[in-house]
Amino acid sequence: HKRYLVTGCNGQLGYDVVRELNKRGIYDILNLDLDDMDITDREFVRKVITEYKPEYVIHCAAYTAVDKAEENPELARKINVDGTKNIADACKEIGSKMVYISTDYVFDGTIDKKDVYYPGDKTNPKSVYGKTKRDGEIAALENPKTFVIRTAWVFGINGNNFVKTMLNLSEKYDEIKVVNDQIGSPTYTVDLARVIVDLINTDRYGIYHCTNNGFCS
């Protein structure tokens, strides 16, 4: 039986990745969250990965607070770039496959003559968060067996998301004001988890874009 290691297992995506693996009869999983493994602790990360020797590492842990990253660029970088590098280096050492979850924030939002971004499009992150996630991609790809999956507007049962925020606000207010100049593709973590597990069973390494169909403001 192949062994899996999942970081960020209590976040919305990590939670559904573990559920998806379980659904497929896979229980040989090391589920790690911040309390179990600080990904910025290089020696500890190496120790955990080289001792457990997972065939697959699904790296869902990240610093995802876009606005807060502007105030805490060092922390965002430490987690998204250095933390990812620590994992990728350990994966490379033992020859394991890795999935790194990235974001549409690696782009600048200006699209010419088309409605969607393709994996080969030029990245141009404008935010601290986007820059750290792009640098995290580069670090992850240092491991030759890496899949980078860029997604957007993630929502799921576990953790916080826009949908839950709106539901909570709707109980308190009759009217809610929300920005409407952002366009994106809301993506359900259950669907995304399925794609991740399918993809990791191939050897088609590289960068992928994965969201649900359609887009809205």
Contacts in CASP RR format, 6 or more apart in sequence:
PFRMAT RR
TARGET T0000
AUTHOR 0000-0000-0000
METHOD contacts of the structure
MODEL  1
HKRYLVTGCNGQLGYDVVRELNKRGIYDILNLDLDDMDITDREFVRKVIT
EYKPEYVIHCAAYTAVDKAEENPELARKINVDGTKNIADACKEIGSKMVY
ISTDYVFDGTIDKKDVYYPGDKTNPKSVYGKTKRDGEIAALENPKTFVIR
TAWVFGINGNNFVKTMLNLSEKYDEIKVVNDQIGSPTYTVDLARVIVDLI
NTDRYGIYHCTNNGFCS
1 26 0 8 1.000
1 28 0 8 1.000
2 26 0 8 1.000
2 28 0 8 1.000
2 55 0 8 1.000
2 56 0 8 1.000
3 28 0 8 1.000
3 29 0 8 1.000
3 30 0 8 1.000
3 52 0 8 1.000
3 53 0 8 1.000
3 54 0 8 1.000
3 55 0 8 1.000
3 56 0 8 1.000
4 21 0 8 1.000
4 26 0 8 1.000
4 28 0 8 1.000
4 29 0 8 1.000
4 30 0 8 1.000
4 54 0 8 1.000
4 55 0 8 1.000
4 56 0 8 1.000
4 57 0 8 1.000
4 58 0 8 1.000
5 29 0 8 1.000
5 30 0 8 1.000
5 32 0 8 1.000
5 48 0 8 1.000
5 49 0 8 1.000
5 52 0 8 1.000
5 54 0 8 1.000
5 56 0 8 1.000
5 57 0 8 1.000
5 58 0 8 1.000
6 14 0 8 1.000
6 17 0 8 1.000
6 18 0 8 1.000
6 21 0 8 1.000
6 29 0 8 1.000
6 30 0 8 1.000
6 31 0 8 1.000
6 32 0 8 1.000
6 57 0 8 1.000
6 58 0 8 1.000
6 60 0 8 1.000
7 32 0 8 1.000
7 33 0 8 1.000
7 37 0 8 1.000
7 39 0 8 1.000
7 57 0 8 1.000
7 58 0 8 1.000
7 59 0 8 1.000
7 60 0 8 1.000
7 61 0 8 1.000
7 87 0 8 1.000
8 14 0 8 1.000
8 32 0 8 1.000
8 33 0 8 1.000
8 34 0 8 1.000
8 60 0 8 1.000
8 61 0 8 1.000
9 15 0 8 1.000
9 17 0 8 1.000
9 18 0 8 1.000
9 31 0 8 1.000
9 32 0 8 1.000
9 33 0 8 1.000
9 60 0 8 1.000
10 33 0 8 1.000
10 158 0 8 1.000
11 33 0 8 1.000
11 60 0 8 1.000
11 158 0 8 1.000
11 159 0 8 1.000
12 154 0 8 1.000
12 155 0 8 1.000
12 156 0 8 1.000
12 157 0 8 1.000
12 158 0 8 1.000
12 159 0 8 1.000
12 160 0 8 1.000
12 161 0 8 1.000
12 189 0 8 1.000
13 60 0 8 1.000
13 101 0 8 1.000
13 154 0 8 1.000
13 189 0 8 1.000
13 192 0 8 1.000
13 193 0 8 1.000
14 58 0 8 1.000
14 60 0 8 1.000
14 189 0 8 1.000
14 193 0 8 1.000
15 157 0 8 1.000
15 158 0 8 1.000
15 159 0 8 1.000
15 189 0 8 1.000
16 156 0 8 1.000
16 157 0 8 1.000
16 158 0 8 1.000
16 189 0 8 1.000
16 190 0 8 1.000
16 192 0 8 1.000
16 193 0 8 1.000
17 58 0 8 1.000
17 60 0 8 1.000
17 193 0 8 1.000
17 196 0 8 1.000
17 197 0 8 1.000
18 29 0 8 1.000
18 31 0 8 1.000
19 190 0 8 1.000
19 193 0 8 1.000
20 190 0 8 1.000
20 193 0 8 1.000
20 194 0 8 1.000
20 196 0 8 1.000
20 197 0 8 1.000
21 27 0 8 1.000
21 29 0 8 1.000
21 197 0 8 1.000
22 29 0 8 1.000
24 197 0 8 1.000
30 48 0 8 1.000
30 52 0 8 1.000
30 54 0 8 1.000
32 48 0 8 1.000
32 61 0 8 1.000
33 61 0 8 1.000
34 61 0 8 1.000
37 44 0 8 1.000
37 45 0 8 1.000
37 48 0 8 1.000
38 44 0 8 1.000
39 45 0 8 1.000
39 61 0 8 1.000
39 79 0 8 1.000
39 83 0 8 1.000
39 84 0 8 1.000
39 86 0 8 1.000
39 87 0 8 1.000
40 78 0 8 1.000
40 79 0 8 1.000
40 82 0 8 1.000
40 83 0 8 1.000
40 86 0 8 1.000
41 86 0 8 1.000
42 82 0 8 1.000
42 83 0 8 1.000
42 86 0 8 1.000
45 83 0 8 1.000
45 86 0 8 1.000
45 87 0 8 1.000
45 90 0 8 1.000
46 86 0 8 1.000
46 89 0 8 1.000
46 90 0 8 1.000
46 93 0 8 1.000
48 90 0 8 1.000
49 57 0 8 1.000
49 87 0 8 1.000
49 90 0 8 1.000
49 91 0 8 1.000
49 93 0 8 1.000
49 94 0 8 1.000
49 96 0 8 1.000
50 90 0 8 1.000
50 93 0 8 1.000
50 94 0 8 1.000
53 94 0 8 1.000
53 96 0 8 1.000
54 96 0 8 1.000
55 96 0 8 1.000
55 97 0 8 1.000
56 96 0 8 1.000
56 97 0 8 1.000
56 98 0 8 1.000
56 99 0 8 1.000
56 200 0 8 1.000
57 87 0 8 1.000
57 91 0 8 1.000
57 96 0 8 1.000
57 97 0 8 1.000
57 98 0 8 1.000
57 99 0 8 1.000
58 98 0 8 1.000
58 99 0 8 1.000
58 196 0 8 1.000
58 200 0 8 1.000
59 84 0 8 1.000
59 87 0 8 1.000
59 98 0 8 1.000
59 99 0 8 1.000
59 100 0 8 1.000
59 101 0 8 1.000
59 140 0 8 1.000
60 101 0 8 1.000
61 79 0 8 1.000
62 79 0 8 1.000
62 80 0 8 1.000
62 101 0 8 1.000
62 133 0 8 1.000
63 69 0 8 1.000
63 72 0 8 1.000
63 75 0 8 1.000
63 76 0 8 1.000
63 79 0 8 1.000
63 80 0 8 1.000
63 129 0 8 1.000
63 132 0 8 1.000
64 129 0 8 1.000
65 129 0 8 1.000
66 105 0 8 1.000
66 127 0 8 1.000
66 129 0 8 1.000
68 76 0 8 1.000
69 76 0 8 1.000
69 127 0 8 1.000
69 128 0 8 1.000
69 129 0 8 1.000
69 130 0 8 1.000
69 132 0 8 1.000
70 127 0 8 1.000
70 128 0 8 1.000
70 129 0 8 1.000
73 128 0 8 1.000
73 132 0 8 1.000
76 128 0 8 1.000
76 129 0 8 1.000
76 132 0 8 1.000
77 128 0 8 1.000
77 132 0 8 1.000
77 135 0 8 1.000
79 132 0 8 1.000
80 129 0 8 1.000
80 132 0 8 1.000
80 133 0 8 1.000
80 135 0 8 1.000
80 136 0 8 1.000
81 132 0 8 1.000
81 135 0 8 1.000
81 136 0 8 1.000
81 139 0 8 1.000
83 139 0 8 1.000
84 100 0 8 1.000
84 136 0 8 1.000
84 139 0 8 1.000
84 140 0 8 1.000
85 136 0 8 1.000
85 139 0 8 1.000
85 142 0 8 1.000
87 98 0 8 1.000
87 140 0 8 1.000
88 98 0 8 1.000
88 100 0 8 1.000
88 139 0 8 1.000
88 140 0 8 1.000
88 141 0 8 1.000
88 142 0 8 1.000
88 143 0 8 1.000
88 146 0 8 1.000
89 142 0 8 1.000
89 143 0 8 1.000
91 97 0 8 1.000
91 98 0 8 1.000
91 143 0 8 1.000
91 145 0 8 1.000
91 146 0 8 1.000
92 142 0 8 1.000
92 143 0 8 1.000
92 144 0 8 1.000
95 143 0 8 1.000
95 145 0 8 1.000
96 145 0 8 1.000
97 145 0 8 1.000
97 146 0 8 1.000
97 147 0 8 1.000
97 200 0 8 1.000
97 205 0 8 1.000
98 140 0 8 1.000
98 143 0 8 1.000
98 145 0 8 1.000
98 146 0 8 1.000
98 147 0 8 1.000
99 146 0 8 1.000
99 147 0 8 1.000
99 149 0 8 1.000
99 196 0 8 1.000
99 199 0 8 1.000
99 200 0 8 1.000
100 136 0 8 1.000
100 137 0 8 1.000
100 140 0 8 1.000
100 146 0 8 1.000
100 147 0 8 1.000
100 148 0 8 1.000
100 149 0 8 1.000
101 149 0 8 1.000
101 151 0 8 1.000
102 133 0 8 1.000
102 134 0 8 1.000
102 136 0 8 1.000
102 137 0 8 1.000
102 148 0 8 1.000
102 149 0 8 1.000
102 150 0 8 1.000
102 151 0 8 1.000
102 207 0 8 1.000
103 129 0 8 1.000
103 130 0 8 1.000
103 133 0 8 1.000
103 150 0 8 1.000
103 151 0 8 1.000
103 152 0 8 1.000
104 117 0 8 1.000
104 150 0 8 1.000
104 151 0 8 1.000
104 152 0 8 1.000
104 184 0 8 1.000
105 125 0 8 1.000
105 127 0 8 1.000
105 129 0 8 1.000
105 130 0 8 1.000
105 133 0 8 1.000
106 123 0 8 1.000
106 125 0 8 1.000
106 130 0 8 1.000
106 133 0 8 1.000
106 134 0 8 1.000
106 137 0 8 1.000
106 150 0 8 1.000
107 117 0 8 1.000
107 121 0 8 1.000
107 123 0 8 1.000
107 124 0 8 1.000
107 125 0 8 1.000
108 124 0 8 1.000
108 125 0 8 1.000
108 126 0 8 1.000
111 117 0 8 1.000
115 215 0 8 1.000
116 209 0 8 1.000
117 209 0 8 1.000
118 209 0 8 1.000
119 150 0 8 1.000
119 206 0 8 1.000
119 207 0 8 1.000
119 208 0 8 1.000
119 209 0 8 1.000
120 207 0 8 1.000
123 134 0 8 1.000
125 131 0 8 1.000
125 133 0 8 1.000
125 134 0 8 1.000
137 148 0 8 1.000
137 207 0 8 1.000
140 146 0 8 1.000
140 148 0 8 1.000
141 148 0 8 1.000
141 206 0 8 1.000
141 207 0 8 1.000
144 205 0 8 1.000
145 203 0 8 1.000
145 205 0 8 1.000
146 205 0 8 1.000
146 206 0 8 1.000
147 196 0 8 1.000
147 199 0 8 1.000
147 200 0 8 1.000
147 204 0 8 1.000
147 205 0 8 1.000
147 206 0 8 1.000
147 208 0 8 1.000
148 206 0 8 1.000
148 207 0 8 1.000
148 208 0 8 1.000
149 192 0 8 1.000
149 195 0 8 1.000
149 196 0 8 1.000
149 199 0 8 1.000
149 208 0 8 1.000
149 209 0 8 1.000
149 210 0 8 1.000
150 207 0 8 1.000
150 208 0 8 1.000
150 209 0 8 1.000
150 210 0 8 1.000
151 187 0 8 1.000
151 192 0 8 1.000
151 209 0 8 1.000
151 210 0 8 1.000
151 211 0 8 1.000
152 184 0 8 1.000
152 185 0 8 1.000
152 186 0 8 1.000
152 187 0 8 1.000
152 211 0 8 1.000
153 162 0 8 1.000
153 184 0 8 1.000
153 185 0 8 1.000
153 186 0 8 1.000
153 187 0 8 1.000
153 211 0 8 1.000
154 161 0 8 1.000
154 187 0 8 1.000
154 189 0 8 1.000
154 192 0 8 1.000
155 161 0 8 1.000
155 162 0 8 1.000
155 163 0 8 1.000
155 164 0 8 1.000
155 186 0 8 1.000
155 187 0 8 1.000
155 188 0 8 1.000
155 189 0 8 1.000
156 163 0 8 1.000
156 188 0 8 1.000
156 189 0 8 1.000
156 190 0 8 1.000
157 189 0 8 1.000
158 189 0 8 1.000
162 186 0 8 1.000
163 186 0 8 1.000
166 176 0 8 1.000
166 178 0 8 1.000
169 176 0 8 1.000
170 176 0 8 1.000
180 217 0 8 1.000
181 217 0 8 1.000
182 217 0 8 1.000
183 215 0 8 1.000
183 216 0 8 1.000
183 217 0 8 1.000
184 211 0 8 1.000
184 215 0 8 1.000
184 216 0 8 1.000
184 217 0 8 1.000
185 211 0 8 1.000
185 212 0 8 1.000
185 213 0 8 1.000
185 214 0 8 1.000
185 215 0 8 1.000
185 216 0 8 1.000
186 211 0 8 1.000
186 212 0 8 1.000
186 216 0 8 1.000
187 210 0 8 1.000
187 211 0 8 1.000
187 212 0 8 1.000
188 212 0 8 1.000
191 212 0 8 1.000
192 210 0 8 1.000
195 210 0 8 1.000
199 208 0 8 1.000
END
